[in-house]
Amino acid sequence: MAGRRIATHDTTCIVVRKDGKLLLVQRKHRPETGYWALPGGHRERDESIRRCAEREAQEEIGPAAVNPRPFFTFTHDIDIGHRHRCHVFHGRLAGRPRAGSDAAAAKFVALPVMRRLELTHYTKLIINRMLEHGLL
């Protein structure tokens, strides 16, 4: 449709690695309740991208150090008229993984095991992009 404005929403994702595994959280809330995902979420109004990543980490996995800048950013369409611009950060956990208020569980998972889990659509997109670009 010519002239139609597409709403773009900023999101963040935090990639935490340990011993060749990635930290995943099991979603506690809708959408995709029970599915596994990389920690992250939507930016709130007047929130910086980095602050969003720090807040999402705190809500989902507990205290984590988040790199000051994303190591890659990509945009993808969710549906007609809705787009996400995802800023992917490296993070480092301050202790053991724990499920925060937005997660039912949190654990490090190897890629072969990950392929057998129910992953959120968003997580599959991010992991595939990282694999395509040699980032995993």
Secondary structure, 3 states (H helix, E strand, C coil): CCCCCCEEEEEEEEEEEECCEEEEEEECCCCCCCCEECCEEECCCCCCHHHHHHHHHHHHHCCEEECCCCCEEEEEEEECCEEEEEEEEEEEECCCCCCCCCEEEEEEEEHHHHCCCCECHHHHHHHHHHHHCCCC
